[in-house]
Amino acid sequence: MRLAVKDANVLIDLVEAALLDLWGVMALEVHVTDLVLAEIRDDKQRGDVDAYVAKFGVTVHELDEGATAECMRMAEQHGMSLADASALRLAKELDAILLSGDSLLRKTATRDKVEVRGLLWIFDELVKRRALAMAAAAKRLRQVMAAGSFLPPRECIERLERWERTEK
């Protein structure tokens, strides 16, 4: 089974799209850091994420003093948040896919030769695995977009048109 490390923005977007319960079909063992979870401050989103962590056995990594210091150096060096640095560090340590929509984090991870995927990849996988019908995927993608997600507009429109056209 492949390993994946999730960033807070992917978790939040999955909550907004009501997709956390479909995660089981992804065949990925998920890991997060305590710093990433701490970034989720909205009570409803946090409750949904905590339930997801318990239901799917997500491994939460609590950073010790040394790991935190390393993340602080990475964050300063790359101009990213401490939580983002912790996700990147963990993905490197585990040789895992990094799931994030954060532009700076994605670019830094790519430069560091870490495989990076985002929410649109998750949607594509759920559709491909038939865990989510195309019409439902389009509806849920629109929900995420309306909630203010920073997804690439052109790629979203391409998927919406394809999914809505195919379902007719």
Disulfide bonds with the S-S distance in Angstrom:
none
